[in-house]
Amino acid sequence: MTPRSFLMIPGAPTPVAPFSHAVETDGWVFLTGQMPTLPEDDAAPLPEGIEAQTRQVMDNLILVLKGAGLGLEHVVSVRAYLTRFDQDYAPMNTTYRSYFPANRLPARTCIGVTGLARGALVEIDMLARR
């Protein structure tokens, strides 16, 4: 087993809790769930609506991936968390799907939760392989 690398990515959003943006070991990169916060101003109001929040979350994840020298093509698994599952599942899926080629969708789990930090509607984490 190779030593773990705890990655804090310059330019990525400020964490809302005590965690690294990503942790790498043996070529596996575990990305902490991202919120729909703006990288340049984490105190700014969150984007309105599930589509805008999903875009911001995915863009934040791309920043973390790039900071680790990776891209969406390296993602093998995703977990998405929704606070309004019945209402937001379909529109979140439409926005999420637009980030991946149709024949290159990672494995994914989507979970309904009672709340997320900052009152977000969506949080997404990823597992990537170098």
Rosetta constraint file for C-alpha pairs under 8 A:
AtomPair CA 1 CA 25 HARMONIC 7.37 0.50
AtomPair CA 1 CA 26 HARMONIC 6.13 0.50
AtomPair CA 2 CA 25 HARMONIC 5.95 0.50
AtomPair CA 2 CA 26 HARMONIC 5.44 0.50
AtomPair CA 3 CA 25 HARMONIC 6.33 0.50
AtomPair CA 3 CA 26 HARMONIC 7.87 0.50
AtomPair CA 4 CA 23 HARMONIC 6.66 0.50
AtomPair CA 4 CA 24 HARMONIC 5.49 0.50
AtomPair CA 4 CA 25 HARMONIC 4.73 0.50
AtomPair CA 4 CA 26 HARMONIC 7.89 0.50
AtomPair CA 5 CA 23 HARMONIC 5.56 0.50
AtomPair CA 5 CA 24 HARMONIC 5.07 0.50
AtomPair CA 5 CA 25 HARMONIC 6.63 0.50
AtomPair CA 6 CA 20 HARMONIC 6.05 0.50
AtomPair CA 6 CA 21 HARMONIC 7.81 0.50
AtomPair CA 6 CA 22 HARMONIC 6.23 0.50
AtomPair CA 6 CA 23 HARMONIC 4.66 0.50
AtomPair CA 6 CA 24 HARMONIC 6.68 0.50
AtomPair CA 7 CA 20 HARMONIC 5.78 0.50
AtomPair CA 7 CA 21 HARMONIC 5.80 0.50
AtomPair CA 7 CA 22 HARMONIC 5.14 0.50
AtomPair CA 7 CA 23 HARMONIC 5.87 0.50
AtomPair CA 7 CA 24 HARMONIC 7.73 0.50
AtomPair CA 7 CA 68 HARMONIC 7.59 0.50
AtomPair CA 8 CA 20 HARMONIC 5.60 0.50
AtomPair CA 8 CA 21 HARMONIC 5.26 0.50
AtomPair CA 8 CA 22 HARMONIC 7.00 0.50
AtomPair CA 9 CA 21 HARMONIC 6.57 0.50
AtomPair CA 9 CA 63 HARMONIC 7.92 0.50
AtomPair CA 9 CA 64 HARMONIC 6.09 0.50
AtomPair CA 9 CA 67 HARMONIC 5.51 0.50
AtomPair CA 9 CA 68 HARMONIC 7.57 0.50
AtomPair CA 10 CA 67 HARMONIC 7.40 0.50
AtomPair CA 11 CA 39 HARMONIC 6.38 0.50
AtomPair CA 11 CA 40 HARMONIC 7.47 0.50
AtomPair CA 11 CA 63 HARMONIC 7.55 0.50
AtomPair CA 12 CA 39 HARMONIC 5.42 0.50
AtomPair CA 12 CA 60 HARMONIC 6.54 0.50
AtomPair CA 12 CA 63 HARMONIC 5.90 0.50
AtomPair CA 12 CA 64 HARMONIC 6.20 0.50
AtomPair CA 13 CA 37 HARMONIC 6.67 0.50
AtomPair CA 13 CA 38 HARMONIC 6.41 0.50
AtomPair CA 13 CA 39 HARMONIC 3.98 0.50
AtomPair CA 13 CA 40 HARMONIC 7.14 0.50
AtomPair CA 13 CA 41 HARMONIC 7.99 0.50
AtomPair CA 13 CA 42 HARMONIC 6.55 0.50
AtomPair CA 13 CA 60 HARMONIC 6.96 0.50
AtomPair CA 14 CA 39 HARMONIC 6.85 0.50
AtomPair CA 14 CA 42 HARMONIC 6.38 0.50
AtomPair CA 15 CA 19 HARMONIC 6.78 0.50
AtomPair CA 15 CA 20 HARMONIC 7.70 0.50
AtomPair CA 15 CA 21 HARMONIC 7.42 0.50
AtomPair CA 16 CA 117 HARMONIC 7.38 0.50
AtomPair CA 19 CA 32 HARMONIC 7.64 0.50
AtomPair CA 20 CA 32 HARMONIC 7.09 0.50
AtomPair CA 21 CA 31 HARMONIC 6.06 0.50
AtomPair CA 21 CA 32 HARMONIC 5.48 0.50
AtomPair CA 21 CA 64 HARMONIC 6.71 0.50
AtomPair CA 22 CA 29 HARMONIC 6.48 0.50
AtomPair CA 22 CA 30 HARMONIC 5.36 0.50
AtomPair CA 22 CA 31 HARMONIC 4.35 0.50
AtomPair CA 22 CA 32 HARMONIC 5.73 0.50
AtomPair CA 22 CA 64 HARMONIC 7.45 0.50
AtomPair CA 23 CA 29 HARMONIC 5.69 0.50
AtomPair CA 23 CA 30 HARMONIC 5.28 0.50
AtomPair CA 23 CA 31 HARMONIC 6.76 0.50
AtomPair CA 24 CA 28 HARMONIC 5.50 0.50
AtomPair CA 24 CA 29 HARMONIC 4.33 0.50
AtomPair CA 24 CA 30 HARMONIC 6.29 0.50
AtomPair CA 25 CA 29 HARMONIC 6.65 0.50
AtomPair CA 27 CA 129 HARMONIC 5.65 0.50
AtomPair CA 27 CA 130 HARMONIC 4.94 0.50
AtomPair CA 28 CA 127 HARMONIC 7.12 0.50
AtomPair CA 28 CA 128 HARMONIC 5.87 0.50
AtomPair CA 28 CA 129 HARMONIC 4.62 0.50
AtomPair CA 28 CA 130 HARMONIC 6.30 0.50
AtomPair CA 29 CA 127 HARMONIC 5.81 0.50
AtomPair CA 29 CA 128 HARMONIC 5.00 0.50
AtomPair CA 29 CA 129 HARMONIC 6.01 0.50
AtomPair CA 29 CA 130 HARMONIC 7.37 0.50
AtomPair CA 30 CA 126 HARMONIC 6.24 0.50
AtomPair CA 30 CA 127 HARMONIC 4.74 0.50
AtomPair CA 30 CA 128 HARMONIC 6.46 0.50
AtomPair CA 31 CA 61 HARMONIC 7.67 0.50
AtomPair CA 31 CA 64 HARMONIC 7.54 0.50
AtomPair CA 31 CA 65 HARMONIC 7.95 0.50
AtomPair CA 31 CA 125 HARMONIC 5.72 0.50
AtomPair CA 31 CA 126 HARMONIC 5.09 0.50
AtomPair CA 31 CA 127 HARMONIC 6.04 0.50
AtomPair CA 31 CA 128 HARMONIC 7.72 0.50
AtomPair CA 32 CA 125 HARMONIC 5.38 0.50
AtomPair CA 32 CA 126 HARMONIC 7.08 0.50
AtomPair CA 33 CA 123 HARMONIC 5.82 0.50
AtomPair CA 33 CA 124 HARMONIC 4.84 0.50
AtomPair CA 33 CA 125 HARMONIC 3.77 0.50
AtomPair CA 33 CA 126 HARMONIC 7.14 0.50
AtomPair CA 34 CA 57 HARMONIC 5.62 0.50
AtomPair CA 34 CA 58 HARMONIC 7.94 0.50
AtomPair CA 34 CA 60 HARMONIC 6.52 0.50
AtomPair CA 34 CA 61 HARMONIC 6.39 0.50
AtomPair CA 34 CA 123 HARMONIC 5.60 0.50
AtomPair CA 34 CA 124 HARMONIC 5.67 0.50
AtomPair CA 34 CA 125 HARMONIC 6.32 0.50
AtomPair CA 35 CA 56 HARMONIC 7.75 0.50
AtomPair CA 35 CA 57 HARMONIC 5.46 0.50
AtomPair CA 35 CA 60 HARMONIC 7.81 0.50
AtomPair CA 35 CA 117 HARMONIC 7.79 0.50
AtomPair CA 35 CA 120 HARMONIC 6.90 0.50
AtomPair CA 35 CA 122 HARMONIC 6.99 0.50
AtomPair CA 35 CA 123 HARMONIC 5.21 0.50
AtomPair CA 35 CA 124 HARMONIC 7.36 0.50
AtomPair CA 36 CA 46 HARMONIC 6.18 0.50
AtomPair CA 36 CA 47 HARMONIC 7.03 0.50
AtomPair CA 36 CA 53 HARMONIC 5.12 0.50
AtomPair CA 36 CA 54 HARMONIC 6.99 0.50
AtomPair CA 36 CA 55 HARMONIC 7.88 0.50
AtomPair CA 36 CA 56 HARMONIC 4.92 0.50
AtomPair CA 36 CA 57 HARMONIC 4.66 0.50
AtomPair CA 36 CA 60 HARMONIC 7.58 0.50
AtomPair CA 36 CA 120 HARMONIC 6.89 0.50
AtomPair CA 36 CA 122 HARMONIC 7.46 0.50
AtomPair CA 36 CA 123 HARMONIC 7.40 0.50
AtomPair CA 37 CA 41 HARMONIC 7.52 0.50
AtomPair CA 37 CA 42 HARMONIC 5.35 0.50
AtomPair CA 37 CA 43 HARMONIC 7.74 0.50
AtomPair CA 37 CA 44 HARMONIC 7.35 0.50
AtomPair CA 37 CA 45 HARMONIC 7.81 0.50
AtomPair CA 37 CA 46 HARMONIC 5.89 0.50
AtomPair CA 37 CA 47 HARMONIC 7.94 0.50
AtomPair CA 37 CA 56 HARMONIC 7.04 0.50
AtomPair CA 37 CA 57 HARMONIC 7.51 0.50
AtomPair CA 38 CA 42 HARMONIC 5.29 0.50
AtomPair CA 38 CA 44 HARMONIC 6.94 0.50
AtomPair CA 38 CA 46 HARMONIC 7.65 0.50
AtomPair CA 38 CA 56 HARMONIC 7.38 0.50
AtomPair CA 39 CA 60 HARMONIC 7.35 0.50
AtomPair CA 46 CA 53 HARMONIC 7.27 0.50
AtomPair CA 46 CA 120 HARMONIC 7.31 0.50
AtomPair CA 47 CA 52 HARMONIC 5.72 0.50
AtomPair CA 47 CA 53 HARMONIC 5.54 0.50
AtomPair CA 47 CA 56 HARMONIC 7.79 0.50
AtomPair CA 48 CA 52 HARMONIC 6.24 0.50
AtomPair CA 48 CA 53 HARMONIC 6.76 0.50
AtomPair CA 49 CA 53 HARMONIC 6.20 0.50
AtomPair CA 49 CA 121 HARMONIC 7.84 0.50
AtomPair CA 50 CA 54 HARMONIC 5.87 0.50
AtomPair CA 50 CA 88 HARMONIC 6.34 0.50
AtomPair CA 50 CA 91 HARMONIC 6.97 0.50
AtomPair CA 50 CA 92 HARMONIC 6.17 0.50
AtomPair CA 50 CA 121 HARMONIC 6.38 0.50
AtomPair CA 50 CA 122 HARMONIC 7.20 0.50
AtomPair CA 51 CA 55 HARMONIC 6.22 0.50
AtomPair CA 51 CA 91 HARMONIC 6.36 0.50
AtomPair CA 51 CA 92 HARMONIC 5.94 0.50
AtomPair CA 51 CA 95 HARMONIC 6.02 0.50
AtomPair CA 52 CA 56 HARMONIC 6.26 0.50
AtomPair CA 53 CA 57 HARMONIC 6.13 0.50
AtomPair CA 53 CA 120 HARMONIC 7.78 0.50
AtomPair CA 53 CA 121 HARMONIC 7.14 0.50
AtomPair CA 53 CA 122 HARMONIC 6.76 0.50
AtomPair CA 54 CA 58 HARMONIC 6.12 0.50
AtomPair CA 54 CA 92 HARMONIC 6.28 0.50
AtomPair CA 54 CA 95 HARMONIC 6.63 0.50
AtomPair CA 54 CA 96 HARMONIC 6.81 0.50
AtomPair CA 54 CA 122 HARMONIC 6.53 0.50
AtomPair CA 54 CA 123 HARMONIC 7.93 0.50
AtomPair CA 55 CA 59 HARMONIC 6.02 0.50
AtomPair CA 55 CA 95 HARMONIC 6.75 0.50
AtomPair CA 55 CA 96 HARMONIC 7.47 0.50
AtomPair CA 56 CA 60 HARMONIC 6.05 0.50
AtomPair CA 57 CA 61 HARMONIC 6.23 0.50
AtomPair CA 57 CA 122 HARMONIC 7.75 0.50
AtomPair CA 57 CA 123 HARMONIC 6.77 0.50
AtomPair CA 57 CA 124 HARMONIC 6.79 0.50
AtomPair CA 58 CA 62 HARMONIC 6.19 0.50
AtomPair CA 58 CA 96 HARMONIC 7.49 0.50
AtomPair CA 58 CA 99 HARMONIC 7.92 0.50
AtomPair CA 58 CA 124 HARMONIC 7.68 0.50
AtomPair CA 59 CA 63 HARMONIC 6.37 0.50
AtomPair CA 60 CA 64 HARMONIC 6.50 0.50
AtomPair CA 61 CA 65 HARMONIC 6.13 0.50
AtomPair CA 61 CA 125 HARMONIC 7.81 0.50
AtomPair CA 62 CA 66 HARMONIC 6.00 0.50
AtomPair CA 62 CA 71 HARMONIC 6.64 0.50
AtomPair CA 62 CA 72 HARMONIC 6.95 0.50
AtomPair CA 63 CA 67 HARMONIC 6.09 0.50
AtomPair CA 64 CA 68 HARMONIC 6.35 0.50
AtomPair CA 65 CA 69 HARMONIC 6.33 0.50
AtomPair CA 65 CA 70 HARMONIC 4.85 0.50
AtomPair CA 65 CA 71 HARMONIC 5.43 0.50
AtomPair CA 65 CA 72 HARMONIC 7.34 0.50
AtomPair CA 66 CA 70 HARMONIC 5.06 0.50
AtomPair CA 66 CA 71 HARMONIC 5.90 0.50
AtomPair CA 70 CA 74 HARMONIC 6.36 0.50
AtomPair CA 70 CA 130 HARMONIC 7.23 0.50
AtomPair CA 71 CA 75 HARMONIC 7.40 0.50
AtomPair CA 72 CA 100 HARMONIC 7.45 0.50
AtomPair CA 73 CA 104 HARMONIC 7.81 0.50
AtomPair CA 74 CA 128 HARMONIC 5.17 0.50
AtomPair CA 74 CA 129 HARMONIC 5.51 0.50
AtomPair CA 74 CA 130 HARMONIC 6.41 0.50
AtomPair CA 75 CA 106 HARMONIC 6.31 0.50
AtomPair CA 75 CA 126 HARMONIC 6.70 0.50
AtomPair CA 75 CA 127 HARMONIC 5.83 0.50
AtomPair CA 75 CA 128 HARMONIC 4.07 0.50
AtomPair CA 75 CA 129 HARMONIC 6.50 0.50
AtomPair CA 76 CA 106 HARMONIC 4.84 0.50
AtomPair CA 76 CA 107 HARMONIC 6.17 0.50
AtomPair CA 76 CA 126 HARMONIC 7.70 0.50
AtomPair CA 76 CA 127 HARMONIC 5.90 0.50
AtomPair CA 76 CA 128 HARMONIC 5.40 0.50
AtomPair CA 76 CA 129 HARMONIC 6.83 0.50
AtomPair CA 77 CA 106 HARMONIC 5.07 0.50
AtomPair CA 77 CA 107 HARMONIC 4.61 0.50
AtomPair CA 77 CA 108 HARMONIC 5.56 0.50
AtomPair CA 77 CA 126 HARMONIC 5.78 0.50
AtomPair CA 77 CA 127 HARMONIC 5.12 0.50
AtomPair CA 77 CA 128 HARMONIC 6.99 0.50
AtomPair CA 78 CA 106 HARMONIC 6.60 0.50
AtomPair CA 78 CA 107 HARMONIC 6.25 0.50
AtomPair CA 78 CA 108 HARMONIC 4.63 0.50
AtomPair CA 78 CA 109 HARMONIC 6.45 0.50
AtomPair CA 78 CA 124 HARMONIC 7.01 0.50
AtomPair CA 78 CA 125 HARMONIC 5.81 0.50
AtomPair CA 78 CA 126 HARMONIC 4.48 0.50
AtomPair CA 78 CA 127 HARMONIC 6.35 0.50
AtomPair CA 79 CA 108 HARMONIC 5.62 0.50
AtomPair CA 79 CA 109 HARMONIC 4.84 0.50
AtomPair CA 79 CA 110 HARMONIC 5.73 0.50
AtomPair CA 79 CA 111 HARMONIC 7.54 0.50
AtomPair CA 79 CA 124 HARMONIC 5.65 0.50
AtomPair CA 79 CA 125 HARMONIC 5.40 0.50
AtomPair CA 79 CA 126 HARMONIC 6.44 0.50
AtomPair CA 80 CA 108 HARMONIC 7.62 0.50
AtomPair CA 80 CA 109 HARMONIC 6.33 0.50
AtomPair CA 80 CA 110 HARMONIC 4.63 0.50
AtomPair CA 80 CA 111 HARMONIC 6.17 0.50
AtomPair CA 80 CA 122 HARMONIC 7.02 0.50
AtomPair CA 80 CA 123 HARMONIC 5.86 0.50
AtomPair CA 80 CA 124 HARMONIC 4.38 0.50
AtomPair CA 80 CA 125 HARMONIC 6.63 0.50
AtomPair CA 81 CA 110 HARMONIC 5.82 0.50
AtomPair CA 81 CA 111 HARMONIC 4.84 0.50
AtomPair CA 81 CA 112 HARMONIC 5.77 0.50
AtomPair CA 81 CA 113 HARMONIC 6.35 0.50
AtomPair CA 81 CA 122 HARMONIC 5.50 0.50
AtomPair CA 81 CA 123 HARMONIC 5.18 0.50
AtomPair CA 81 CA 124 HARMONIC 6.21 0.50
AtomPair CA 82 CA 88 HARMONIC 7.23 0.50
AtomPair CA 82 CA 89 HARMONIC 7.47 0.50
AtomPair CA 82 CA 110 HARMONIC 7.48 0.50
AtomPair CA 82 CA 111 HARMONIC 6.25 0.50
AtomPair CA 82 CA 112 HARMONIC 4.91 0.50
AtomPair CA 82 CA 113 HARMONIC 5.88 0.50
AtomPair CA 82 CA 121 HARMONIC 5.74 0.50
AtomPair CA 82 CA 122 HARMONIC 4.77 0.50
AtomPair CA 82 CA 123 HARMONIC 6.91 0.50
AtomPair CA 83 CA 112 HARMONIC 5.77 0.50
AtomPair CA 83 CA 113 HARMONIC 5.03 0.50
AtomPair CA 83 CA 114 HARMONIC 5.55 0.50
AtomPair CA 83 CA 115 HARMONIC 5.64 0.50
AtomPair CA 83 CA 116 HARMONIC 7.10 0.50
AtomPair CA 83 CA 120 HARMONIC 7.73 0.50
AtomPair CA 83 CA 121 HARMONIC 5.29 0.50
AtomPair CA 83 CA 122 HARMONIC 6.66 0.50
AtomPair CA 84 CA 88 HARMONIC 5.72 0.50
AtomPair CA 84 CA 89 HARMONIC 7.79 0.50
AtomPair CA 84 CA 112 HARMONIC 7.02 0.50
AtomPair CA 84 CA 113 HARMONIC 7.87 0.50
AtomPair CA 84 CA 121 HARMONIC 6.84 0.50
AtomPair CA 85 CA 89 HARMONIC 5.34 0.50
AtomPair CA 85 CA 111 HARMONIC 7.70 0.50
AtomPair CA 85 CA 112 HARMONIC 5.23 0.50
AtomPair CA 85 CA 113 HARMONIC 7.87 0.50
AtomPair CA 88 CA 92 HARMONIC 5.81 0.50
AtomPair CA 89 CA 93 HARMONIC 6.14 0.50
AtomPair CA 90 CA 94 HARMONIC 6.40 0.50
AtomPair CA 91 CA 95 HARMONIC 6.41 0.50
AtomPair CA 92 CA 96 HARMONIC 5.95 0.50
AtomPair CA 93 CA 97 HARMONIC 5.81 0.50
AtomPair CA 94 CA 98 HARMONIC 6.54 0.50
AtomPair CA 95 CA 99 HARMONIC 7.42 0.50
AtomPair CA 96 CA 100 HARMONIC 7.73 0.50
AtomPair CA 97 CA 101 HARMONIC 7.83 0.50
AtomPair CA 97 CA 102 HARMONIC 7.64 0.50
AtomPair CA 97 CA 105 HARMONIC 7.80 0.50
AtomPair CA 100 CA 104 HARMONIC 6.25 0.50
AtomPair CA 100 CA 105 HARMONIC 6.07 0.50
AtomPair CA 101 CA 105 HARMONIC 6.79 0.50
AtomPair CA 115 CA 119 HARMONIC 6.79 0.50
AtomPair CA 115 CA 120 HARMONIC 7.69 0.50
AtomPair CA 116 CA 120 HARMONIC 5.51 0.50
AtomPair CA 116 CA 121 HARMONIC 7.08 0.50
AtomPair CA 116 CA 122 HARMONIC 7.46 0.50
AtomPair CA 116 CA 123 HARMONIC 7.43 0.50
